[in-house]
Structure formats: C-alpha cells, structure tokens
Amino acid sequence: MSANDLLDILCLRQAVFVLEQECLYPDIDGLDPPGLHLTGVADGSLVAYLRAVPPGHRYPAAAIGRVVVHPEWRGQGLGEALMRRGIALCQQCWPGAGITISAQSALTNWYHALGFRAEGPVYDEDGIPHQKMHYDPVE
C-alpha cells in the first residue's frame, strides 16, 4: 500500500474510533504490517475499511478488526459487505484457522448474524464494553 493509502486508513480510523467514539487508545498497535487491508473507495475517497490479521499475531485464529464505515456512508450495507469479504479473505488465506474478533458489545447481534458466536463474558477494552467472538472455520 502507498503512504497516501496508509494515511487515509489511519485518518478514517482516528476520525471514528478516537474522535467520534471519544476513546483514547493505541490504534497503531504493530498489527498493520502483517495484516491484510480491505478498503472501500467511492468517488476517490476511503469510505470503508477492515484489517485481517494472520493467525498467531493477535489470537491463535485469524483476526478481523478495525472495521469502520465513514459516518456519511453508513446505513447502506457497506459494513456487512465488507465483513463478508473479510471473512472470505481469511478463509482463503488461512483455511481452517477460524476468525476471532473483539467486538464492541453493542454490535454482538450484528456480528452474530454474520456467523460469529460469543465467547466468555463482556470485558472492558479502552473504556468500551467488548465481547470476544469467534467464527468457526469452514471445513
């Protein structure tokens, strides 16, 4: 990815996760270099993004995180389309590994509808309730 692409990604993540959600946390966590990055671009601007991390870097399974849709583009199904592509990407690149996420607990039903199941209790992550969820590998 180009430096400009990375800048666009970091700006969108900051705008939503830090500023909109009023959450100070270490977004630059060292998982971007080994990760695969899915982007949605419209009219030359980044409008959706997620990061897929190989097994063994964050969890034993693959991981999906930093799922974000620009506020002006929400409500159009981009998040679901992005997640479905992210799931397919993980299954293609790391077959049999499964996928683990740390979902904001307010979105657990949304992730459940995509095939994820909750694991363990809700926990605090950077001041926001989260739920560990897992997507079983397709055999």
N, CA, C and O atoms as a GROMACS GRO file, in nm:
protein
  556
    1MET      N    1   0.085  -0.117   0.000
    1MET     CA    2   0.000   0.000   0.000
    1MET      C    3   0.089   0.123   0.000
    1MET      O    4   0.201   0.120   0.051
    2SER      N    5   0.039   0.229  -0.056
    2SER     CA    6   0.117   0.353  -0.064
    2SER      C    7   0.108   0.429   0.068
    2SER      O    8   0.022   0.401   0.152
    3ALA      N    9   0.197   0.524   0.086
    3ALA     CA   10   0.194   0.609   0.205
    3ALA      C   11   0.062   0.686   0.212
    3ALA      O   12   0.007   0.704   0.320
    4ASN      N   13   0.010   0.730   0.098
    4ASN     CA   14  -0.118   0.801   0.096
    4ASN      C   15  -0.233   0.710   0.136
    4ASN      O   16  -0.325   0.753   0.206
    5ASP      N   17  -0.229   0.583   0.092
    5ASP     CA   18  -0.333   0.487   0.132
    5ASP      C   19  -0.330   0.466   0.283
    5ASP      O   20  -0.435   0.467   0.348
    6LEU      N   21  -0.211   0.448   0.338
    6LEU     CA   22  -0.198   0.430   0.482
    6LEU      C   23  -0.248   0.553   0.557
    6LEU      O   24  -0.316   0.540   0.658
    7LEU      N   25  -0.215   0.670   0.509
    7LEU     CA   26  -0.262   0.793   0.573
    7LEU      C   27  -0.414   0.799   0.572
    7LEU      O   28  -0.475   0.834   0.673
    8ASP      N   29  -0.477   0.766   0.459
    8ASP     CA   30  -0.624   0.766   0.451
    8ASP      C   31  -0.684   0.669   0.552
    8ASP      O   32  -0.783   0.701   0.617
    9ILE      N   33  -0.625   0.551   0.563
    9ILE     CA   34  -0.674   0.449   0.657
    9ILE      C   35  -0.663   0.499   0.800
    9ILE      O   36  -0.758   0.491   0.877
   10LEU      N   37  -0.545   0.550   0.836
   10LEU     CA   38  -0.525   0.597   0.974
   10LEU      C   39  -0.615   0.716   1.005
   10LEU      O   40  -0.664   0.728   1.118
   11CYS      N   41  -0.639   0.803   0.909
   11CYS     CA   42  -0.727   0.918   0.931
   11CYS      C   43  -0.871   0.872   0.954
   11CYS      O   44  -0.939   0.925   1.043
   12LEU      N   45  -0.920   0.774   0.876
   12LEU     CA   46  -1.056   0.724   0.897
   12LEU      C   47  -1.068   0.654   1.032
   12LEU      O   48  -1.164   0.676   1.104
   13ARG      N   49  -0.972   0.571   1.065
   13ARG     CA   50  -0.976   0.504   1.196
   13ARG      C   51  -0.974   0.604   1.309
   13ARG      O   52  -1.048   0.589   1.406
   14GLN      N   53  -0.891   0.706   1.299
   14GLN     CA   54  -0.885   0.810   1.403
   14GLN      C   55  -1.016   0.887   1.412
   14GLN      O   56  -1.065   0.913   1.522
   15ALA      N   57  -1.073   0.924   1.299
   15ALA     CA   58  -1.196   1.002   1.297
   15ALA      C   59  -1.310   0.929   1.368
   15ALA      O   60  -1.390   0.991   1.438
   16VAL      N   61  -1.317   0.797   1.348
   16VAL     CA   62  -1.428   0.721   1.408
   16VAL      C   63  -1.393   0.668   1.546
   16VAL      O   64  -1.464   0.696   1.642
   17PHE      N   65  -1.283   0.594   1.557
   17PHE     CA   66  -1.254   0.525   1.683
   17PHE      C   67  -1.204   0.618   1.793
   17PHE      O   68  -1.233   0.594   1.910
   18VAL      N   69  -1.132   0.723   1.759
   18VAL     CA   70  -1.078   0.813   1.861
   18VAL      C   71  -1.169   0.934   1.881
   18VAL      O   72  -1.209   0.963   1.994
   19LEU      N   73  -1.202   1.004   1.773
   19LEU     CA   74  -1.278   1.128   1.787
   19LEU      C   75  -1.427   1.104   1.805
   19LEU      O   76  -1.485   1.152   1.903
   20GLU      N   77  -1.492   1.032   1.712
   20GLU     CA   78  -1.636   1.010   1.722
   20GLU      C   79  -1.672   0.932   1.849
   20GLU      O   80  -1.767   0.968   1.919
   21GLN      N   81  -1.597   0.827   1.878
   21GLN     CA   82  -1.627   0.744   1.994
   21GLN      C   83  -1.561   0.795   2.122
   21GLN      O   84  -1.577   0.736   2.228
   22GLU      N   85  -1.487   0.904   2.110
   22GLU     CA   86  -1.421   0.966   2.225
   22GLU      C   87  -1.344   0.862   2.307
   22GLU      O   88  -1.364   0.848   2.427
   23CYS      N   89  -1.254   0.790   2.238
   23CYS     CA   90  -1.179   0.683   2.301
   23CYS      C   91  -1.031   0.698   2.268
   23CYS      O   92  -0.990   0.681   2.153
   24LEU      N   93  -0.953   0.729   2.370
   24LEU     CA   94  -0.809   0.735   2.350
   24LEU      C   95  -0.753   0.594   2.366
   24LEU      O   96  -0.765   0.534   2.472
   25TYR      N   97  -0.692   0.543   2.260
   25TYR     CA   98  -0.636   0.409   2.264
   25TYR      C   99  -0.522   0.402   2.162
   25TYR      O  100  -0.515   0.486   2.072
   26PRO      N  101  -0.434   0.304   2.175
   26PRO     CA  102  -0.320   0.293   2.083
   26PRO      C  103  -0.361   0.225   1.951
   26PRO      O  104  -0.345   0.104   1.937
   27ASP      N  105  -0.413   0.303   1.857
   27ASP     CA  106  -0.456   0.248   1.729
   27ASP      C  107  -0.339   0.186   1.652
   27ASP      O  108  -0.355   0.080   1.591
   28ILE      N  109  -0.225   0.249   1.656
   28ILE     CA  110  -0.107   0.196   1.588
   28ILE      C  111  -0.046   0.092   1.682
   28ILE      O  112   0.031   0.126   1.773
   29ASP      N  113  -0.081  -0.034   1.658
   29ASP     CA  114  -0.051  -0.142   1.752
   29ASP      C  115   0.046  -0.247   1.700
   29ASP      O  116   0.066  -0.350   1.764
   30GLY      N  117   0.106  -0.222   1.585
   30GLY     CA  118   0.201  -0.316   1.530
   30GLY      C  119   0.140  -0.428   1.448
   30GLY      O  120   0.213  -0.512   1.396
   31LEU      N  121   0.006  -0.432   1.435
   31LEU     CA  122  -0.058  -0.539   1.360
   31LEU      C  123  -0.090  -0.501   1.215
   31LEU      O  124  -0.140  -0.584   1.139
   32ASP      N  125  -0.061  -0.378   1.177
   32ASP     CA  126  -0.085  -0.339   1.038
   32ASP      C  127   0.014  -0.404   0.941
   32ASP      O  128  -0.029  -0.450   0.836
   33PRO      N  129   0.145  -0.410   0.972
   33PRO     CA  130   0.238  -0.471   0.876
   33PRO      C  131   0.207  -0.617   0.840
   33PRO      O  132   0.213  -0.651   0.722
   34PRO      N  133   0.173  -0.704   0.936
   34PRO     CA  134   0.142  -0.841   0.894
   34PRO      C  135   0.000  -0.858   0.840
   34PRO      O  136  -0.034  -0.962   0.783
   35GLY      N  137  -0.084  -0.756   0.858
   35GLY     CA  138  -0.225  -0.767   0.822
   35GLY      C  139  -0.252  -0.748   0.674
   35GLY      O  140  -0.168  -0.698   0.598
   36LEU      N  141  -0.371  -0.790   0.636
   36LEU     CA  142  -0.425  -0.764   0.503
   36LEU      C  143  -0.532  -0.657   0.521
   36LEU      O  144  -0.607  -0.659   0.618
   37HIS      N  145  -0.539  -0.565   0.428
   37HIS     CA  146  -0.625  -0.448   0.444
   37HIS      C  147  -0.728  -0.442   0.332
   37HIS      O  148  -0.693  -0.436   0.214
   38LEU      N  149  -0.856  -0.444   0.371
   38LEU     CA  150  -0.964  -0.430   0.274
   38LEU      C  151  -1.016  -0.287   0.281
   38LEU      O  152  -1.043  -0.235   0.389
   39THR      N  153  -1.030  -0.226   0.166
   39THR     CA  154  -1.078  -0.089   0.162
   39THR      C  155  -1.197  -0.078   0.067
   39THR      O  156  -1.207  -0.150  -0.032
   40GLY      N  157  -1.285   0.014   0.100
   40GLY     CA  158  -1.395   0.050   0.012
   40GLY      C  159  -1.376   0.196  -0.026
   40GLY      O  160  -1.368   0.283   0.061
   41VAL      N  161  -1.369   0.223  -0.154
   41VAL     CA  162  -1.344   0.358  -0.204
   41VAL      C  163  -1.460   0.401  -0.291
   41VAL      O  164  -1.507   0.324  -0.375
   42ALA      N  165  -1.507   0.523  -0.271
   42ALA     CA  166  -1.613   0.582  -0.354
   42ALA      C  167  -1.574   0.725  -0.386
   42ALA      O  168  -1.531   0.800  -0.298
   43ASP      N  169  -1.589   0.762  -0.509
   43ASP     CA  170  -1.555   0.898  -0.553
   43ASP      C  171  -1.413   0.938  -0.512
   43ASP      O  172  -1.387   1.054  -0.480
   44GLY      N  173  -1.322   0.840  -0.514
   44GLY     CA  174  -1.182   0.867  -0.482
   44GLY      C  175  -1.150   0.879  -0.335
   44GLY      O  176  -1.037   0.911  -0.299
   45SER      N  177  -1.250   0.854  -0.248
   45SER     CA  178  -1.228   0.867  -0.103
   45SER      C  179  -1.251   0.733  -0.034
   45SER      O  180  -1.337   0.655  -0.074
   46LEU      N  181  -1.174   0.709   0.071
   46LEU     CA  182  -1.191   0.589   0.152
   46LEU      C  183  -1.320   0.601   0.232
   46LEU      O  184  -1.338   0.698   0.306
   47VAL      N  185  -1.410   0.504   0.218
   47VAL     CA  186  -1.538   0.508   0.289
   47VAL      C  187  -1.559   0.388   0.381
   47VAL      O  188  -1.648   0.391   0.466
   48ALA      N  189  -1.478   0.281   0.364
   48ALA     CA  190  -1.491   0.164   0.449
   48ALA      C  191  -1.357   0.092   0.455
   48ALA      O  192  -1.277   0.100   0.362
   49TYR      N  193  -1.334   0.022   0.567
   49TYR     CA  194  -1.204  -0.040   0.588
   49TYR      C  195  -1.216  -0.150   0.692
   49TYR      O  196  -1.296  -0.142   0.784
   50LEU      N  197  -1.134  -0.255   0.676
   50LEU     CA  198  -1.110  -0.352   0.783
   50LEU      C  199  -0.971  -0.410   0.766
   50LEU      O  200  -0.912  -0.407   0.658
   51ARG      N  201  -0.921  -0.463   0.878
   51ARG     CA  202  -0.789  -0.526   0.881
   51ARG      C  203  -0.806  -0.672   0.920
   51ARG      O  204  -0.873  -0.704   1.018
   52ALA      N  205  -0.744  -0.761   0.842
   52ALA     CA  206  -0.740  -0.904   0.873
   52ALA      C  207  -0.598  -0.939   0.913
   52ALA      O  208  -0.503  -0.908   0.840
   53VAL      N  209  -0.584  -1.004   1.028
   53VAL     CA  210  -0.451  -1.035   1.082
   53VAL      C  211  -0.431  -1.186   1.081
   53VAL      O  212  -0.521  -1.261   1.121
   54PRO      N  213  -0.315  -1.233   1.035
   54PRO     CA  214  -0.290  -1.377   1.028
   54PRO      C  215  -0.297  -1.445   1.165
   54PRO      O  216  -0.275  -1.381   1.268
   55PRO      N  217  -0.328  -1.574   1.165
   55PRO     CA  218  -0.327  -1.650   1.290
   55PRO      C  219  -0.193  -1.635   1.362
   55PRO      O  220  -0.087  -1.627   1.300
   56GLY      N  221  -0.202  -1.630   1.496
   56GLY     CA  222  -0.082  -1.626   1.577
   56GLY      C  223  -0.030  -1.487   1.609
   56GLY      O  224   0.061  -1.473   1.691
   57HIS      N  225  -0.086  -1.384   1.548
   57HIS     CA  226  -0.040  -1.248   1.576
   57HIS      C  227  -0.121  -1.183   1.688
   57HIS      O  228  -0.064  -1.119   1.776
   58ARG      N  229  -0.252  -1.197   1.685
   58ARG     CA  230  -0.336  -1.142   1.791
   58ARG      C  231  -0.402  -1.255   1.869
   58ARG      O  232  -0.409  -1.252   1.992
   59TYR      N  233  -0.451  -1.354   1.797
   59TYR     CA  234  -0.516  -1.472   1.854
   59TYR      C  235  -0.459  -1.595   1.785
   59TYR      O  236  -0.391  -1.582   1.682
   60PRO      N  237  -0.485  -1.714   1.839
   60PRO     CA  238  -0.444  -1.835   1.766
   60PRO      C  239  -0.511  -1.843   1.628
   60PRO      O  240  -0.450  -1.891   1.532
   61ALA      N  241  -0.635  -1.796   1.618
   61ALA     CA  242  -0.707  -1.791   1.491
   61ALA      C  243  -0.669  -1.662   1.417
   61ALA      O  244  -0.597  -1.578   1.471
   62ALA      N  245  -0.717  -1.649   1.295
   62ALA     CA  246  -0.706  -1.520   1.225
   62ALA      C  247  -0.789  -1.419   1.303
   62ALA      O  248  -0.873  -1.457   1.384
   63ALA      N  249  -0.766  -1.292   1.278
   63ALA     CA  250  -0.843  -1.188   1.347
   63ALA      C  251  -0.889  -1.084   1.245
   63ALA      O  252  -0.819  -1.053   1.148
   64ILE      N  253  -1.008  -1.033   1.268
   64ILE     CA  254  -1.057  -0.919   1.192
   64ILE      C  255  -1.079  -0.807   1.292
   64ILE      O  256  -1.132  -0.829   1.400
   65GLY      N  257  -1.037  -0.688   1.254
   65GLY     CA  258  -1.055  -0.574   1.342
   65GLY      C  259  -1.052  -0.444   1.264
   65GLY      O  260  -1.038  -0.441   1.142
   66ARG      N  261  -1.066  -0.335   1.339
   66ARG     CA  262  -1.065  -0.200   1.283
   66ARG      C  263  -1.170  -0.186   1.173
   66ARG      O  264  -1.149  -0.116   1.074
   67VAL      N  265  -1.284  -0.254   1.191
   67VAL     CA  266  -1.394  -0.247   1.093
   67VAL      C  267  -1.461  -0.111   1.106
   67VAL      O  268  -1.511  -0.076   1.213
   68VAL      N  269  -1.462  -0.036   0.998
   68VAL     CA  270  -1.512   0.100   1.006
   68VAL      C  271  -1.575   0.143   0.874
   68VAL      O  272  -1.524   0.112   0.766
   69VAL      N  273  -1.686   0.216   0.885
   69VAL     CA  274  -1.751   0.278   0.770
   69VAL      C  275  -1.760   0.427   0.801
   69VAL      O  276  -1.801   0.466   0.910
   70HIS      N  277  -1.723   0.509   0.704
   70HIS     CA  278  -1.730   0.654   0.720
   70HIS      C  279  -1.873   0.693   0.758
   70HIS      O  280  -1.967   0.640   0.700
   71PRO      N  281  -1.890   0.784   0.855
   71PRO     CA  282  -2.025   0.821   0.901
   71PRO      C  283  -2.121   0.860   0.788
   71PRO      O  284  -2.240   0.830   0.796
   72GLU      N  285  -2.072   0.926   0.686
   72GLU     CA  286  -2.160   0.969   0.576
   72GLU      C  287  -2.204   0.854   0.487
   72GLU      O  288  -2.292   0.872   0.402
   73TRP      N  289  -2.145   0.736   0.503
   73TRP     CA  290  -2.176   0.621   0.418
   73TRP      C  291  -2.244   0.508   0.493
   73TRP      O  292  -2.264   0.400   0.438
   74ARG      N  293  -2.279   0.530   0.618
   74ARG     CA  294  -2.344   0.426   0.698
   74ARG      C  295  -2.489   0.406   0.654
   74ARG      O  296  -2.550   0.493   0.592
   75GLY      N  297  -2.542   0.288   0.687
   75GLY     CA  298  -2.681   0.258   0.656
   75GLY      C  299  -2.704   0.210   0.514
   75GLY      O  300  -2.819   0.201   0.469
   76GLN      N  301  -2.597   0.180   0.442
   76GLN     CA  302  -2.610   0.137   0.303
   76GLN      C  303  -2.562  -0.007   0.282
   76GLN      O  304  -2.550  -0.052   0.168
   77GLY      N  305  -2.536  -0.077   0.390
   77GLY     CA  306  -2.491  -0.215   0.380
   77GLY      C  307  -2.343  -0.234   0.355
   77GLY      O  308  -2.298  -0.347   0.330
   78LEU      N  309  -2.265  -0.126   0.360
   78LEU     CA  310  -2.121  -0.138   0.335
   78LEU      C  311  -2.051  -0.222   0.442
   78LEU      O  312  -1.962  -0.301   0.411
   79GLY      N  313  -2.092  -0.205   0.568
   79GLY     CA  314  -2.028  -0.280   0.676
   79GLY      C  315  -2.047  -0.430   0.660
   79GLY      O  316  -1.953  -0.507   0.677
   80GLU      N  317  -2.169  -0.470   0.626
   80GLU     CA  318  -2.195  -0.613   0.606
   80GLU      C  319  -2.117  -0.666   0.486
   80GLU      O  320  -2.057  -0.773   0.494
   81ALA      N  321  -2.118  -0.593   0.376
   81ALA     CA  322  -2.044  -0.636   0.257
   81ALA      C  323  -1.894  -0.647   0.288
   81ALA      O  324  -1.828  -0.741   0.245
   82LEU      N  325  -1.843  -0.550   0.362
   82LEU     CA  326  -1.702  -0.550   0.399
   82LEU      C  327  -1.669  -0.671   0.485
   82LEU      O  328  -1.568  -0.738   0.462
   83MET      N  329  -1.751  -0.698   0.585
   83MET     CA  330  -1.727  -0.814   0.672
   83MET      C  331  -1.735  -0.944   0.596
   83MET      O  332  -1.654  -1.034   0.618
   84ARG      N  333  -1.832  -0.957   0.508
   84ARG     CA  334  -1.843  -1.081   0.430
   84ARG      C  335  -1.718  -1.102   0.344
   84ARG      O  336  -1.670  -1.215   0.330
   85ARG      N  337  -1.665  -0.995   0.287
   85ARG     CA  338  -1.540  -1.006   0.210
   85ARG      C  339  -1.423  -1.038   0.301
   85ARG      O  340  -1.335  -1.115   0.264
   86GLY      N  341  -1.422  -0.979   0.422
   86GLY     CA  342  -1.315  -1.007   0.517
   86GLY      C  343  -1.316  -1.152   0.562
   86GLY      O  344  -1.210  -1.215   0.574
   87ILE      N  345  -1.434  -1.206   0.588
   87ILE     CA  346  -1.447  -1.347   0.626
   87ILE      C  347  -1.396  -1.436   0.512
   87ILE      O  348  -1.319  -1.529   0.535
   88ALA      N  349  -1.439  -1.406   0.390
   88ALA     CA  350  -1.395  -1.484   0.275
   88ALA      C  351  -1.243  -1.476   0.256
   88ALA      O  352  -1.179  -1.576   0.225
   89LEU      N  353  -1.187  -1.358   0.276
   89LEU     CA  354  -1.042  -1.340   0.263
   89LEU      C  355  -0.968  -1.425   0.365
   89LEU      O  356  -0.871  -1.493   0.331
   90CYS      N  357  -1.014  -1.422   0.490
   90CYS     CA  358  -0.950  -1.503   0.595
   90CYS      C  359  -0.959  -1.651   0.563
   90CYS      O  360  -0.863  -1.725   0.582
   91GLN      N  361  -1.075  -1.695   0.516
   91GLN     CA  362  -1.091  -1.837   0.484
   91GLN      C  363  -1.003  -1.878   0.366
   91GLN      O  364  -0.952  -1.991   0.363
   92GLN      N  365  -0.984  -1.788   0.271
   92GLN     CA  366  -0.899  -1.818   0.156
   92GLN      C  367  -0.751  -1.820   0.196
   92GLN      O  368  -0.677  -1.910   0.158
   93CYS      N  369  -0.710  -1.720   0.272
   93CYS     CA  370  -0.567  -1.708   0.308
   93CYS      C  371  -0.525  -1.803   0.418
   93CYS      O  372  -0.412  -1.852   0.418
   94TRP      N  373  -0.613  -1.829   0.513
   94TRP     CA  374  -0.579  -1.912   0.629
   94TRP      C  375  -0.688  -2.018   0.652
   94TRP      O  376  -0.755  -2.016   0.754
   95PRO      N  377  -0.704  -2.109   0.557
   95PRO     CA  378  -0.812  -2.208   0.568
   95PRO      C  379  -0.799  -2.291   0.695
   95PRO      O  380  -0.690  -2.333   0.734
   96GLY      N  381  -0.913  -2.313   0.756
   96GLY     CA  382  -0.917  -2.395   0.877
   96GLY      C  383  -0.879  -2.323   1.004
   96GLY      O  384  -0.885  -2.382   1.112
   97ALA      N  385  -0.842  -2.196   0.996
   97ALA     CA  386  -0.795  -2.125   1.115
   97ALA      C  387  -0.908  -2.066   1.198
   97ALA      O  388  -0.890  -2.045   1.318
   98GLY      N  389  -1.024  -2.040   1.139
   98GLY     CA  390  -1.129  -1.968   1.210
   98GLY      C  391  -1.091  -1.822   1.223
   98GLY      O  392  -0.981  -1.781   1.186
   99ILE      N  393  -1.184  -1.743   1.277
   99ILE     CA  394  -1.162  -1.599   1.290
   99ILE      C  395  -1.210  -1.555   1.428
   99ILE      O  396  -1.320  -1.591   1.470
  100THR      N  397  -1.129  -1.480   1.498
  100THR     CA  398  -1.167  -1.424   1.628
  100THR      C  399  -1.171  -1.273   1.616
  100THR      O  400  -1.087  -1.212   1.550
  101ILE      N  401  -1.270  -1.213   1.681
  101ILE     CA  402  -1.283  -1.068   1.685
  101ILE      C  403  -1.305  -1.022   1.828
  101ILE      O  404  -1.350  -1.098   1.913
  102SER      N  405  -1.274  -0.898   1.853
  102SER     CA  406  -1.308  -0.831   1.977
  102SER      C  407  -1.412  -0.727   1.939
  102SER      O  408  -1.378  -0.616   1.900
  103ALA      N  409  -1.539  -0.763   1.951
  103ALA     CA  410  -1.649  -0.680   1.903
  103ALA      C  411  -1.697  -0.586   2.012
  103ALA      O  412  -1.707  -0.624   2.128
  104GLN      N  413  -1.728  -0.462   1.974
  104GLN     CA  414  -1.796  -0.376   2.069
  104GLN      C  415  -1.927  -0.445   2.104
  104GLN      O  416  -2.001  -0.486   2.014
  105SER      N  417  -1.957  -0.457   2.232
  105SER     CA  418  -2.071  -0.539   2.274
  105SER      C  419  -2.203  -0.491   2.216
  105SER      O  420  -2.296  -0.570   2.203
  106ALA      N  421  -2.214  -0.364   2.183
  106ALA     CA  422  -2.336  -0.313   2.122
  106ALA      C  423  -2.360  -0.374   1.983
  106ALA      O  424  -2.471  -0.367   1.930
  107LEU      N  425  -2.256  -0.432   1.924
  107LEU     CA  426  -2.266  -0.488   1.790
  107LEU      C  427  -2.266  -0.641   1.787
  107LEU      O  428  -2.253  -0.701   1.680
  108THR      N  429  -2.280  -0.706   1.903
  108THR     CA  430  -2.272  -0.852   1.904
  108THR      C  431  -2.382  -0.917   1.822
  108THR      O  432  -2.357  -1.016   1.754
  109ASN      N  433  -2.503  -0.864   1.825
  109ASN     CA  434  -2.611  -0.922   1.744
  109ASN      C  435  -2.580  -0.910   1.595
  109ASN      O  436  -2.609  -1.001   1.517
  110TRP      N  437  -2.522  -0.797   1.556
  110TRP     CA  438  -2.486  -0.775   1.416
  110TRP      C  439  -2.381  -0.879   1.372
  110TRP      O  440  -2.394  -0.939   1.265
  111TYR      N  441  -2.279  -0.899   1.455
  111TYR     CA  442  -2.177  -0.998   1.422
  111TYR      C  443  -2.232  -1.140   1.429
  111TYR      O  444  -2.193  -1.226   1.351
  112HIS      N  445  -2.323  -1.164   1.523
  112HIS     CA  446  -2.387  -1.296   1.532
  112HIS      C  447  -2.459  -1.330   1.401
  112HIS      O  448  -2.454  -1.443   1.354
  113ALA      N  449  -2.527  -1.231   1.343
  113ALA     CA  450  -2.598  -1.253   1.216
  113ALA      C  451  -2.501  -1.287   1.103
  113ALA      O  452  -2.543  -1.344   1.002
  114LEU      N  453  -2.374  -1.253   1.118
  114LEU     CA  454  -2.273  -1.286   1.018
  114LEU      C  455  -2.206  -1.421   1.045
  114LEU      O  456  -2.119  -1.463   0.969
  115GLY      N  457  -2.247  -1.489   1.153
  115GLY     CA  458  -2.194  -1.621   1.182
  115GLY      C  459  -2.099  -1.630   1.299
  115GLY      O  460  -2.045  -1.738   1.325
  116PHE      N  461  -2.077  -1.520   1.370
  116PHE     CA  462  -1.988  -1.521   1.486
  116PHE      C  463  -2.067  -1.562   1.610
  116PHE      O  464  -2.186  -1.534   1.621
  117ARG      N  465  -1.999  -1.628   1.704
  117ARG     CA  466  -2.062  -1.664   1.832
  117ARG      C  467  -1.979  -1.606   1.946
  117ARG      O  468  -1.856  -1.600   1.939
  118ALA      N  469  -2.049  -1.563   2.049
  118ALA     CA  470  -1.984  -1.501   2.165
  118ALA      C  471  -1.905  -1.606   2.243
  118ALA      O  472  -1.946  -1.722   2.252
  119GLU      N  473  -1.791  -1.563   2.299
  119GLU     CA  474  -1.709  -1.648   2.385
  119GLU      C  475  -1.677  -1.570   2.512
  119GLU      O  476  -1.618  -1.462   2.505
  120GLY      N  477  -1.714  -1.624   2.627
  120GLY     CA  478  -1.678  -1.561   2.754
  120GLY      C  479  -1.760  -1.438   2.785
  120GLY      O  480  -1.853  -1.402   2.712
  121PRO      N  481  -1.725  -1.372   2.895
  121PRO     CA  482  -1.800  -1.255   2.941
  121PRO      C  483  -1.762  -1.128   2.865
  121PRO      O  484  -1.658  -1.121   2.798
  122VAL      N  485  -1.848  -1.029   2.877
  122VAL     CA  486  -1.818  -0.896   2.824
  122VAL      C  487  -1.704  -0.838   2.907
  122VAL      O  488  -1.700  -0.859   3.028
  123TYR      N  489  -1.613  -0.766   2.844
  123TYR     CA  490  -1.499  -0.708   2.913
  123TYR      C  491  -1.477  -0.565   2.865
  123TYR      O  492  -1.525  -0.525   2.759
  124ASP      N  493  -1.404  -0.489   2.944
  124ASP     CA  494  -1.372  -0.351   2.909
  124ASP      C  495  -1.246  -0.349   2.823
  124ASP      O  496  -1.144  -0.407   2.859
  125GLU      N  497  -1.255  -0.281   2.709
  125GLU     CA  498  -1.138  -0.259   2.626
  125GLU      C  499  -1.134  -0.111   2.593
  125GLU      O  500  -1.216  -0.061   2.515
  126ASP      N  501  -1.041  -0.041   2.651
  126ASP     CA  502  -1.024   0.102   2.628
  126ASP      C  503  -1.149   0.182   2.664
  126ASP      O  504  -1.182   0.280   2.597
  127GLY      N  505  -1.218   0.140   2.770
  127GLY     CA  506  -1.334   0.214   2.818
  127GLY      C  507  -1.464   0.182   2.748
  127GLY      O  508  -1.566   0.245   2.775
  128ILE      N  509  -1.464   0.083   2.657
  128ILE     CA  510  -1.584   0.044   2.583
  128ILE      C  511  -1.608  -0.105   2.607
  128ILE      O  512  -1.514  -0.184   2.594
  129PRO      N  513  -1.731  -0.146   2.641
  129PRO     CA  514  -1.759  -0.288   2.660
  129PRO      C  515  -1.739  -0.365   2.528
  129PRO      O  516  -1.788  -0.324   2.423
  130HIS      N  517  -1.668  -0.476   2.537
  130HIS     CA  518  -1.640  -0.560   2.422
  130HIS      C  519  -1.675  -0.705   2.451
  130HIS      O  520  -1.688  -0.745   2.567
  131GLN      N  521  -1.691  -0.782   2.345
  131GLN     CA  522  -1.722  -0.924   2.355
  131GLN      C  523  -1.630  -0.999   2.258
  131GLN      O  524  -1.626  -0.967   2.139
  132LYS      N  525  -1.559  -1.098   2.308
  132LYS     CA  526  -1.480  -1.183   2.220
  132LYS      C  527  -1.578  -1.272   2.145
  132LYS      O  528  -1.669  -1.331   2.205
  133MET      N  529  -1.560  -1.282   2.013
  133MET     CA  530  -1.647  -1.363   1.930
  133MET      C  531  -1.562  -1.445   1.833
  133MET      O  532  -1.451  -1.406   1.797
  134HIS      N  533  -1.616  -1.558   1.791
  134HIS     CA  534  -1.540  -1.647   1.703
  134HIS      C  535  -1.627  -1.696   1.588
  134HIS      O  536  -1.746  -1.722   1.604
  135TYR      N  537  -1.564  -1.707   1.473
  135TYR     CA  538  -1.626  -1.762   1.352
  135TYR      C  539  -1.555  -1.893   1.323
  135TYR      O  540  -1.434  -1.895   1.299
  136ASP      N  541  -1.628  -2.002   1.326
  136ASP     CA  542  -1.566  -2.133   1.306
  136ASP      C  543  -1.523  -2.149   1.160
  136ASP      O  544  -1.590  -2.101   1.069
  137PRO      N  545  -1.411  -2.218   1.140
  137PRO     CA  546  -1.363  -2.238   1.003
  137PRO      C  547  -1.462  -2.323   0.923
  137PRO      O  548  -1.530  -2.411   0.977
  138VAL      N  549  -1.468  -2.296   0.794
  138VAL     CA  550  -1.548  -2.376   0.704
  138VAL      C  551  -1.466  -2.497   0.666
  138VAL      O  552  -1.354  -2.484   0.617
  139GLU      N  553  -1.521  -2.612   0.687
  139GLU     CA  554  -1.448  -2.737   0.656
  139GLU      C  555  -1.468  -2.776   0.512
  139GLU      O  556  -1.415  -2.878   0.468
   0.00000   0.00000   0.00000
